[in-house]
Amino acid sequence: MRSTGIAQSFLESVNASIAPKDEQPSFDVTSPLDAGTCECCCHCGRSAKTQPVRRLSRKSKSYTNLRTGISELSGWDLDLPRRQESKTVEQKQYGSGEAPLERLPVEVLDDIIAHLAIDLPPSSYAPRNVDLIATLLTSKTIHVATINTLYRHVTVPHSSIFSKFLTHLSEHPGLGTLVRRLDLSHFTSVGLGRSRQTNSEIQNLTPKTLLQCLELTPWIQEILLQENLDDDIDENVLHKMFLQLPKLRAVDFCASSSQPFVDAFSSTMTSLSKAPSAMIGIKRLSLHECFTLPISAFETLLPRLTQLTHLDVSHTRITNRALASLPTSAQLTHLNLGRCIQITGEGVVDFLINHPAVKGLVYLNLSCDIARYRLLWEPDVDRLLPALPSTLRSLNLNGAHIHPQHVRQLLPLTKHLEELGLAFADLSLADINTLFRPPQALKPNGSTPANTQQSWIPSTLHYLDLTSIPSITQATLFNTPSPANILLTQTTLPLEVIELGDKAISSLRECRNTNKRLGWCVKELGRRGWYVREPINGQGDGRGGRRSWKMGAMWWGMRKCPVAWGEVGGLYGHYMFKK
């Protein structure tokens, strides 16, 4: 998914389930090409049969008729003035390794070539990283720098590509030391005419081959997995990741919930519990939607994560005890506890107030599904809001028992928050407007004191989730005039995204003329819908939705913590912005 400029603008890739008519095998870092002149280990090259297309110069029919007609009438042969050919510029000749580009420092050259790499793989078998492949043929110096970029972040969308990658590492083990990220978040058999069972029978990606890959990449730092691979993550693979990869800093098991995965994870935790002194160096861990993992797994794993900064345990069976067992040496900046039904509001608030590991939080998700369970009741909200740190940029309180009296406590948070989720809150439209306007402190004669306006600090909110708030409807948004309602005016800038429920979005979708007049539009993706402000000339800081704490994501309202920097797509994009 890519952004087209306006907030929450998603450009979906071509449906991977539809195979292209002319399927051609894609180039990937493991695929030796048959043709070419490069004799290096990567076997890159261009086909020798490819010949440059010769372009013939042709005059248009109108030009020929004009020239012939004038010649017949006047006897003069019309020859229109020709465009002067550009003078050839003498090119300097450089010896091997002497070109200005080749003489740049290695760090600068690596940074330049890194811009040619793509994070999201194309659909099906379309060629990828074609620019990097072309760069390999430039010179020996550029070739070495390009190899580093090509192997630093390896993305594997299909099992056949994984097999080629593994074969190539086996033939050239030195290349495995270059790998820093193994991204299997896009891995799928959809679009290849195979079922999951058929894909497992091919034996390209199995627990054995995955373990072999990890053994050939000893300095790997990030491993991104997901539910399509949970049958291939056995006890040996988990033991390798947790205890035998000293540089590993980020692991994502997004939505892995199969019984083989649960058995392997539980067995690994049992073995780990027998070594009380064993600590794990992982800094960013995501168990998002791993709802089948037992409680004991969290109580064994979390106390050993001494360097943890990102923890996503949304929709899992984590408990108050496991949460409190986090080491005090951890420095959490991202914490996702959304839809966790085994924790209590009192236990979570005690943890957030007293535990030293959460004093620098930037992202906090405490959402819940009120149809099943409400995490934060009114007393919990009363204790939590004043204790939240000023470092916080994203706060999701969807489903919390929030009433109008909490607006006064929410107001200071809007001076540093950029995202705020208030879905299902018991608030009126006037309460929401209070977050964006200065208090009306009147003198006895009815005038507003000047110091009230001067001391007012505008809101920093860019995103506001008002899903399923009864008072927020299409009618109240359009029919409540200013100054009673300023939510859609420029007074609320930098607010640019309001998330609403299905009913409100459906009504707003039909009001195209009013939306255009107000400068707002409707955006939808998956199960979610947003009311988005159209860009205003001269407004904004030029960053769009990009923030360092989003780690590459460009859109507002993410519901899954990223553990690696890069563009969001594949299954991670589904759980982050669609669900």
SULNORSUL-V538885 format. One record per residue. PHI is phi in degrees with one decimal (NA if undefined). PSI is psi as a letter, one per 30 degrees, with the letter a starting at -180 (999 if undefined). D_CENTER is the distance of its C-alpha to the mean C-alpha in Angstrom with 1 decimal. Layout:
# SULNORSUL-V538885
<<PHI/PSI/D_CENTER> <PHI/PSI/D_CENTER>>
This chain:
# SULNORSUL-V538885
<<NA/k/9.1> <-129.9/l/10.1> <-91.5/k/11.6> <-105.5/g/15.4> <125.2/e/16.2> <-76.7/l/16.8> <-59.8/k/14.4> <58.8/h/12.7> <-95.4/j/13.8> <-113.2/k/12.1> <-111.4/j/13.7> <-74.4/k/13.9> <-75.2/l/14.9> <-61.6/k/18.5> <-57.8/j/19.3> <-71.2/f/19.3> <-78.9/f/22.2> <-103.3/j/24.5> <-74.5/k/25.8> <-66.3/l/26.7> <-64.4/e/30.5> <-106.4/i/30.8> <-78.5/k/28.7> <-125.5/k/28.6> <-62.5/k/27.2> <-80.5/l/24.1> <-80.3/k/24.5> <-142.0/l/22.6> <-63.1/f/23.3> <-105.9/f/25.7> <-100.1/j/27.7> <-70.2/k/30.9> <-85.4/k/32.2> <-69.9/e/35.8> <-102.9/l/36.8> <137.0/l/36.6> <-113.4/f/38.5> <-77.8/k/36.2> <-104.5/g/37.6> <-78.1/l/34.9> <-67.9/f/33.2> <-83.4/f/30.3> <55.7/h/32.8> <-79.8/l/30.9> <165.5/l/33.0> <-119.9/l/33.9> <-64.9/k/36.5> <-72.8/f/40.0> <-78.9/f/41.0> <-72.2/k/38.8> <-113.8/k/41.2> <-64.0/k/40.5> <-77.5/k/41.2> <-88.8/k/44.3> <-95.7/k/44.2> <-92.7/k/47.6> <-85.2/k/48.6> <-126.2/k/49.9> <-93.1/k/51.6> <-70.2/l/51.0> <-64.3/e/53.7> <-64.7/e/54.3> <-63.9/e/55.0> <-65.6/e/57.6> <-63.3/e/59.4> <-63.1/e/59.6> <-65.6/e/61.0> <-65.8/e/63.5> <-64.3/e/64.7> <-67.0/e/65.5> <-63.8/e/67.3> <-69.9/e/69.6> <-80.6/e/70.4> <-114.3/f/70.9> <79.6/f/71.4> <-95.4/k/68.7> <-94.5/j/65.8> <-75.7/k/62.6> <-127.8/j/60.1> <-62.1/k/57.1> <-62.9/k/55.9> <-91.2/l/53.2> <-70.2/k/50.1> <-67.4/k/50.7> <-74.3/k/48.9> <-68.4/k/46.7> <-74.3/k/48.3> <-71.8/k/46.9> <-94.6/k/45.4> <-68.3/k/46.6> <-93.3/k/43.7> <-78.2/k/44.0> <-102.9/k/44.2> <-116.1/k/42.5> <-74.5/l/43.3> <-61.2/k/40.9> <77.5/g/38.2> <-105.6/f/39.8> <-65.5/k/37.5> <-55.0/e/35.9> <-65.2/e/32.4> <-72.1/f/33.5> <-89.2/g/35.0> <-67.6/l/31.8> <-57.9/k/30.7> <-58.0/e/28.6> <-63.0/e/25.7> <-68.6/e/25.8> <-63.8/e/26.1> <-61.2/e/23.1> <-67.3/e/21.0> <-66.2/e/22.3> <-68.8/f/21.8> <-61.0/f/18.2> <-70.1/f/17.5> <-85.1/f/18.7> <-77.1/k/16.2> <-115.0/k/13.5> <-83.3/e/10.2> <-98.6/k/10.4> <-72.9/k/13.9> <-72.3/l/16.2> <-70.9/l/17.8> <51.9/b/20.9> <-104.0/g/22.9> <-61.1/k/22.1> <-60.3/k/22.5> <-138.2/l/19.6> <55.3/h/19.7> <-65.4/e/23.0> <-66.6/e/23.1> <-65.8/e/22.8> <-64.4/e/25.5> <-65.5/e/27.7> <-66.0/f/27.3> <-58.7/f/28.7> <-90.2/g/32.0> <-69.7/e/32.5> <-164.5/l/34.3> <-65.5/e/34.4> <-64.9/e/32.8> <-66.3/e/29.9> <-60.6/e/29.7> <-64.0/e/29.3> <-66.1/e/26.5> <-70.4/e/24.7> <-58.3/e/25.2> <-60.5/e/23.4> <-68.1/e/20.3> <-64.8/e/20.6> <-101.8/f/20.7> <-64.2/e/18.5> <-119.8/j/15.3> <-105.3/k/16.5> <-108.7/k/14.6> <-121.5/j/16.9> <-89.2/f/16.6> <-136.9/l/20.3> <-66.9/e/23.0> <-65.6/e/25.2> <-68.6/e/22.9> <-62.7/e/22.6> <-62.7/e/26.4> <-65.6/e/26.8> <-62.0/e/24.5> <-66.2/e/26.5> <-61.8/e/29.8> <-67.7/e/29.0> <-65.5/e/28.2> <-66.1/e/31.4> <-77.1/e/33.4> <-131.8/i/31.9> <-57.5/f/31.0> <-61.9/f/30.4> <-68.2/f/27.2> <-64.3/f/25.7> <-72.9/f/26.1> <-85.5/f/23.6> <-73.1/k/20.7> <-113.7/f/18.2> <-136.2/k/15.2> <-112.8/j/15.8> <-102.7/j/12.9> <-110.6/g/14.3> <-70.7/f/11.3> <-99.3/g/12.5> <-66.3/k/16.0> <-162.4/l/18.3> <-105.2/g/21.9> <-65.8/k/21.4> <91.5/f/23.0> <-104.7/g/25.2> <74.1/g/28.0> <-125.7/k/27.7> <-87.1/l/27.4> <-64.5/e/25.7> <-65.6/e/29.3> <-62.5/e/30.1> <-63.2/e/27.1> <-72.3/f/28.2> <-74.2/f/31.7> <-69.4/f/30.7> <66.7/g/30.1> <-78.6/e/27.6> <-119.0/j/25.0> <-134.3/l/26.9> <-54.7/e/27.1> <-68.6/e/29.6> <-72.0/e/27.7> <-65.7/e/24.5> <-64.1/e/26.7> <-62.2/e/28.3> <-63.4/e/25.1> <-66.0/e/24.3> <-69.4/f/27.9> <-87.0/f/27.5> <-123.2/i/24.4> <-68.6/f/26.0> <-105.5/g/23.8> <-65.6/k/20.4> <-114.9/f/18.0> <-137.1/k/14.8> <-126.7/j/15.1> <-112.0/j/12.4> <-117.0/l/14.4> <-166.9/a/14.5> <-61.6/f/17.3> <-71.6/f/18.7> <-119.0/g/19.8> <-64.2/f/21.2> <-74.7/f/24.8> <-99.8/g/24.4> <-104.0/j/23.5> <-100.8/a/27.0> <-62.9/e/28.7> <-65.4/e/29.3> <-65.0/e/25.6> <-64.8/e/24.7> <-62.6/e/27.6> <-63.2/e/26.6> <-68.7/e/23.1> <-77.5/f/24.4> <-125.0/f/27.6> <-122.7/g/28.0> <-119.2/j/25.0> <-65.1/f/25.8> <-95.1/f/22.8> <-66.1/k/20.1> <-123.7/f/17.8> <-143.8/k/14.7> <-137.6/k/15.0> <-128.3/k/13.0> <-108.9/h/15.4> <-43.0/j/13.3> <63.8/g/16.1> <-74.9/k/18.7> <-147.7/g/21.9> <-69.2/l/24.7> <-64.3/e/28.0> <-58.6/e/28.1> <-66.6/e/24.9> <-62.1/e/26.4> <-62.1/e/29.7> <-65.9/e/28.3> <-65.2/e/26.2> <-63.5/e/29.2> <-64.7/e/31.5> <-64.7/e/29.4> <-66.6/e/29.4> <-63.6/e/33.2> <-65.7/e/33.8> <-68.0/e/31.7> <-66.4/f/33.8> <-82.4/f/36.9> <-123.5/i/35.7> <-59.2/f/35.5> <-86.5/f/35.0> <-73.0/k/32.0> <-114.5/l/28.9> <-114.8/k/25.3> <-87.9/g/23.4> <-67.0/k/19.9> <-100.0/e/18.0> <-125.9/j/14.7> <-129.3/k/15.3> <-124.0/k/13.6> <-117.3/h/16.1> <-56.5/k/14.2> <64.5/g/16.8> <-87.0/i/19.2> <-77.4/f/21.9> <-95.9/f/24.8> <-66.8/k/24.8> <-72.5/l/28.1> <-60.1/e/28.5> <-61.3/f/30.2> <-63.1/e/27.2> <-71.5/e/25.5> <-69.7/f/28.8> <-88.8/e/29.2> <-78.7/e/25.8> <-59.8/e/24.7> <-64.5/f/27.9> <-96.6/f/27.3> <-94.1/i/23.9> <-73.8/f/25.6> <-113.8/g/22.7> <-64.7/k/19.9> <-123.3/e/17.4> <-124.3/k/14.5> <-136.7/j/15.8> <-117.5/j/14.2> <-122.8/h/17.3> <-60.6/k/16.6> <55.8/h/19.3> <-127.3/a/21.2> <-102.9/h/24.9> <-63.7/k/24.5> <-117.2/l/27.6> <-58.5/e/28.9> <-63.5/e/30.7> <-65.3/e/27.7> <-65.2/e/25.7> <-71.8/f/28.7> <-82.4/f/29.1> <-58.1/k/26.2> <-62.7/k/27.9> <-69.4/f/28.7> <-78.6/f/27.5> <-66.9/k/23.8> <-128.9/i/22.0> <-70.1/k/19.2> <-112.1/f/16.8> <-126.2/k/14.3> <-138.8/k/16.1> <-119.6/j/15.3> <-115.7/g/18.6> <-62.6/k/18.0> <59.7/h/20.6> <-95.1/j/22.5> <-95.3/f/26.1> <-92.3/f/27.8> <-101.9/l/27.4> <-114.1/l/29.5> <-61.7/e/29.0> <-63.2/e/31.7> <-66.3/e/30.3> <-66.4/e/26.8> <-65.0/e/28.4> <-59.8/e/30.8> <-63.9/e/28.0> <-69.9/f/26.1> <-84.5/e/29.4> <-105.2/f/31.0> <-77.6/k/28.7> <-69.2/f/28.3> <-77.1/f/24.9> <-116.8/g/23.2> <-79.0/f/24.9> <-121.0/h/21.9> <-61.7/k/19.2> <-113.2/e/16.4> <-126.4/k/14.4> <-139.6/k/16.7> <-117.5/j/16.4> <-121.6/h/19.9> <-71.9/l/19.7> <-151.5/l/22.1> <-96.1/j/23.6> <-68.4/f/27.0> <-69.4/f/28.5> <-114.8/e/28.5> <-164.5/k/28.3> <-109.5/k/28.1> <-78.6/e/26.8> <-109.9/j/28.0> <-93.9/l/31.5> <-56.1/e/33.2> <-64.1/e/34.6> <-66.1/e/31.3> <-65.5/e/29.7> <-59.2/e/32.8> <-77.5/e/32.3> <-74.3/e/28.5> <-56.9/e/28.0> <-69.3/f/30.4> <-93.8/f/29.1> <-69.9/k/25.4> <-75.1/l/24.7> <-74.8/f/24.4> <-76.4/f/21.3> <-66.6/k/19.3> <-117.6/f/16.7> <-135.3/k/15.2> <-133.2/k/17.8> <-112.1/j/17.7> <-112.9/g/21.4> <-58.1/k/21.3> <91.4/f/24.5> <-70.1/l/26.2> <-83.1/i/29.9> <-102.6/k/29.7> <-121.0/l/32.9> <-55.4/e/34.2> <-67.5/f/35.5> <-83.7/f/32.1> <-60.9/e/31.3> <-61.8/e/33.2> <-80.4/f/31.1> <-74.8/f/27.8> <-56.8/e/29.0> <-63.5/f/28.7> <-68.5/f/25.1> <-70.3/f/24.2> <-84.6/f/25.4> <-136.0/f/22.3> <-74.0/k/19.7> <-110.1/f/17.1> <-130.2/k/16.0> <-143.1/k/18.7> <-105.3/k/19.0> <-126.1/g/22.7> <-57.2/k/22.8> <68.9/g/26.3> <-72.3/l/27.8> <-92.5/i/31.5> <-125.2/l/31.3> <-95.4/l/33.1> <-62.0/e/32.0> <-65.3/e/34.2> <-63.1/e/32.4> <-64.0/e/29.1> <-64.2/f/30.8> <-61.3/f/32.1> <-69.6/f/28.8> <-119.5/g/29.0> <-127.3/k/32.7> <-66.9/l/35.2> <-64.6/k/37.7> <-90.2/i/40.9> <-92.1/j/43.5> <-103.1/k/46.8> <-76.5/l/50.0> <-57.5/e/53.3> <-83.4/g/54.0> <96.7/f/50.6> <-87.4/l/48.8> <-93.8/k/45.5> <-60.5/k/45.8> <-67.6/e/44.4> <-68.6/f/42.8> <-65.3/e/40.7> <-69.7/e/38.9> <-69.1/e/38.7> <-84.0/f/37.2> <-71.7/k/34.5> <-105.0/k/31.0> <-63.8/l/28.6> <-69.6/k/25.5> <-104.8/g/22.1> <-68.5/k/20.2> <-105.3/f/17.7> <-136.8/k/16.7> <-138.7/k/19.3> <-98.0/j/19.2> <-117.2/g/22.8> <-60.5/k/22.5> <58.8/h/26.0> <-92.9/j/27.9> <-55.1/e/31.3> <-78.0/f/32.2> <-101.0/j/29.2> <-133.1/l/30.2> <-61.7/e/30.6> <-66.4/e/34.2> <-69.4/e/33.7> <-67.4/e/31.1> <-89.7/e/33.3> <-96.4/f/36.8> <-90.0/j/36.6> <-74.8/l/37.7> <-73.1/k/36.9> <-89.8/g/37.6> <-64.8/e/37.2> <-129.3/j/33.7> <-115.0/g/31.7> <-60.5/e/28.2> <-98.5/g/27.8> <-92.8/l/29.7> <-72.7/f/28.6> <-61.8/f/30.0> <-89.1/g/26.7> <-55.9/k/24.6> <-88.7/g/21.9> <-56.0/k/21.1> <-133.7/f/19.2> <-138.1/k/17.6> <-120.3/j/19.7> <-87.4/k/18.6> <-131.8/l/21.7> <-76.8/l/23.1> <-59.3/e/24.1> <-64.0/e/27.6> <-66.6/e/26.9> <-65.0/e/24.3> <-61.6/e/26.9> <-68.1/e/29.6> <-67.3/e/27.6> <-61.7/e/26.7> <-81.3/f/30.5> <-99.4/i/31.2> <-65.1/e/30.1> <-65.6/e/32.9> <-66.5/e/32.4> <-59.2/e/28.7> <-64.9/e/29.5> <-65.5/e/32.2> <-81.1/f/30.1> <85.9/g/27.2> <-128.9/l/24.6> <-148.8/l/23.1> <-100.3/k/21.5> <-125.5/k/18.0> <-135.8/k/17.3> <-157.2/k/14.7> <60.0/b/15.7> <-91.8/g/17.6> <-113.8/l/16.5> <-139.8/k/18.1> <-132.4/k/18.0> <-102.6/j/20.8> <-117.7/k/19.5> <-75.4/k/21.7> <-67.1/k/22.5> <-59.1/k/22.2> <-114.1/k/25.3> <-60.5/k/26.9> <82.5/f/27.3> <-106.1/l/24.8> <99.9/l/21.6> <-103.9/g/20.8> <85.1/f/19.1> <-86.6/f/15.7> <64.3/b/14.5> <-95.3/g/11.6> <-74.8/k/10.3> <-140.5/l/11.2> <-62.8/e/11.5> <-73.6/f/10.9> <-87.4/f/7.3> <56.1/h/6.9> <109.0/f/5.5> <-69.8/k/3.9> <-107.2/f/7.3> <-109.1/l/8.5> <-96.6/k/10.6> <87.9/h/11.3> <-74.5/k/8.4> <-114.9/g/10.5> <-136.0/k/8.9> <-76.3/k/8.7> <-76.4/k/6.4> <-117.7/f/9.3> <-141.4/k/8.6> <-76.7/k/7.7> <164.0/l/6.2> <-65.7/k/4.8> <-95.8/k/3.0> <-162.6/a/6.5> <63.0/b/9.5> <-66.7/e/10.3> <-63.2/e/7.2> <-63.4/e/6.3> <-62.3/e/9.9> <-74.3/f/10.1> <-83.2/e/7.4> <-129.9/f/8.9> <-99.2/e/12.0> <-95.1/999/14.0>>
